[in-house]
Amino acid sequence: MALHKGSEHDDGHALSVNPFFGEANPVAGMTDAPPKHRLPDQPLPPSTAYQLVHDELMLDGNSRLNLATFVTTWMEPQAGVLMAECRDKNMIDKDEYPRTAELERRCVAMLADLWNAPDPAAAVGCSTTGSSEACMLAGLAMKRRWAQRNADRYPAHDVRPNLVMGVNVQVCWEKFCNFWEVEARTVPMEGDRFHLDPQAAADLCDENTIGVVGILGSTFDGSYEPVADLCAALDALQERTGLDIPVHVDGASGAMIAPFLDPDLVWDFRLPRVASVNTSGHKYGLVYPGVGWALWRDKDALPEELVFRVNYLGGDMPTFALNFSRPGAQVVAQYYTLLRLGREGFRAVQQSTRDVARSLASRVEGLGDFRLLTRGDELPVFAFTTADDVTSYDVFDVARRLRENGWLVPAYTFPPNREDLSVVRVVCRNGFSEDLADLFIEDLSRLLPELRRQPHPLTRDRGAATGFHH
């Protein structure tokens, strides 16, 4: 989550209370305004408190027009009802809420089957608050397995484990390496390759490598990393050196796209070197935030010593998570969605989303001012930059002007070695229809004449104009 700090000084400002808000506060009076940065002295009527919060939230962006986020912004009303019915259930309390725990178990089994685990019944997994926590758990499992294999050297000797990944990974992997003291070895971008190169990744591995991360759907441009080629490069490395290095697939988005739209793409547990997979249920798993999933091929891939058992909530509960208490609503919503859509329903929804992305990417390219980096034919995501002959504006101007029309799109620079490249990325999700795509392209087309008349790019504070959103 974002890091906030308290108010530097109390400016004395208070929230404004409209007399029309109704109920009088018998203690403070109807129009006495509560402070902004400290607890009020007296309670407010519920309707007044609601209206104050509701009105302030009106200034947030429209989530349906947010083409920066991968997170689900629409679900059916029935899912919302189920979530409301389960929001008071503590997911960790499996003895008190055994049916909620059973639905979690069924989701793990369904995902193990979807991702072609050799024996779905032997696969182990859990729900998380999102892919960031799931990646942390997968990283911990890789580090602990490596430590077990190297017990004669670590931690007694001056040995530091490392993790190999592309420079395009989501920030959660940087956090993992920082938090758990693992060296991050990153494969830079080169030319028109915007993600990991399998051989370059293998070349970075040594006896201290705990694993390699493959990204099924890069947040930078929506492209799949070649997981099968990565495993082949590591197979060859093992033949030469004896190093047996596992692969974790960060399928935050793509693990809920590829099984339905790219069934012949081999990226999952069909590859023996893939030890674990994660996904975000709240992305293309089509559930409101926040829920993620982490699965391991079998119990050998998840060291038993990382699993904690508690009995003070009643019963014997094995748990492997960074968080403890959290609501069961999102897990129930995930089961609802899997049950509601099935394979064919997921295929239809994801295909529709990809069709919108590909069509919109083609129309953006047809405007003549932009060059596509990706076309929405892997993740339903595409990235574009300005054409070489466009000098009067840049992608940051495009993002800033689109925001004036309500569209939230991120503009950002790429990481090493392509810091010279700045792009706009458009994420298409369920609920972003062809009709909304028509409105988007109309607004973009209408802005172009004004952008072309600029003497030069005008967005000075690029961070304020837009940002990078996962």
Secondary structure, DSSP 8 states (H G I E B T S, - for coil): -------SS----B----GGG----TTT-TT---BSSS--SS---HHHHHHHHHHHHTTS--GGGB-S--S-----HHHHHHHHHHTTSBTT-TTT-HHHHHHHHHHHHHHHHHTT-SSTTT-EEEEESSHHHHHHHHHHHHHHHHHHHTTTTTTTSS---EEEEETT--HHHHHHHHHTT-EEEEE--BTTB-S--HHHHHHT--TTEEEEEEEBS-TTT--B--HHHHHHHHHHHHHHH-----EEEE-TTGGGTHHHH-TT---STTSTTEEEEEEETTTTT---SS-EEEEESSGGGS-GGG-EEE-TTSS-EEE--S----BSHHHHHHHHHHHHHHHHHHHHHHHHHHHHHHHHHHHHHHTSSEEES--SSSSSEEEEEE-TT--S--HHHHHHHHHHTT-B--EEE--TT-TT-EEEEEE--TT--HHHHHHHHHHHHHHHHHHHT-SS-----HHHH-----
